[in-house]
Amino acid sequence: MSLQDQFIQAQADSKNLPERPDNMTLLKMYALFKQGSAGDAGGDRPGFTDMVGRAKYDAWSALAGTSQETAMQQYVDLIGELQA
């Protein structure tokens, strides 16, 4: 199975985890997914009144420079760990 196929499968599997991950893990999942699917974060950072959007943007932008393939593999690995 190609990395792209594993990434798509991990995305589907993330919706059926045995228990809801903590907020930090959810942010990591979001950031890895965005980096793997879209590359480096772009656009303006949300304002301080949008705390959730700002946290998501910060988590994603922290991965700047990480290749999409590396982010995809880390996302697949993380979802695999959460399923165990």
KANORFEN-V627198 format. One record per backbone hydrogen bond with DSSP energy under -1.0 kcal/mol. CO is the residue of the C=O (numbers start at 1). NH is the residue of the N-H. E is the energy in kcal/mol with one decimal. If there is no record, write none. Layout:
co	nh	e
CO	NH	E
CO	NH	E
This chain:
co	nh	e
2	6	-2.4
3	7	-2.6
4	8	-2.3
5	9	-2.4
6	10	-2.6
7	11	-2.0
8	12	-1.8
9	13	-2.8
10	14	-2.0
12	15	-1.2
13	16	-1.8
22	26	-2.3
23	27	-2.4
24	28	-2.0
25	29	-2.7
26	30	-2.6
27	31	-2.8
28	32	-2.6
29	33	-2.4
30	34	-2.8
31	35	-2.7
32	36	-2.5
33	37	-2.2
34	38	-3.1
35	39	-1.1
47	50	-1.5
50	54	-2.4
51	55	-2.3
52	56	-2.4
53	57	-2.5
54	58	-2.6
55	59	-2.3
56	60	-2.4
57	61	-3.2
58	62	-1.5
60	63	-1.7
61	64	-1.6
63	66	-2.5
67	71	-2.4
68	72	-2.5
69	73	-2.3
70	74	-2.5
71	75	-2.4
72	76	-2.6
73	77	-2.6
74	78	-2.5
75	79	-2.6
76	80	-2.1
77	81	-2.2
78	82	-2.2
79	83	-1.5
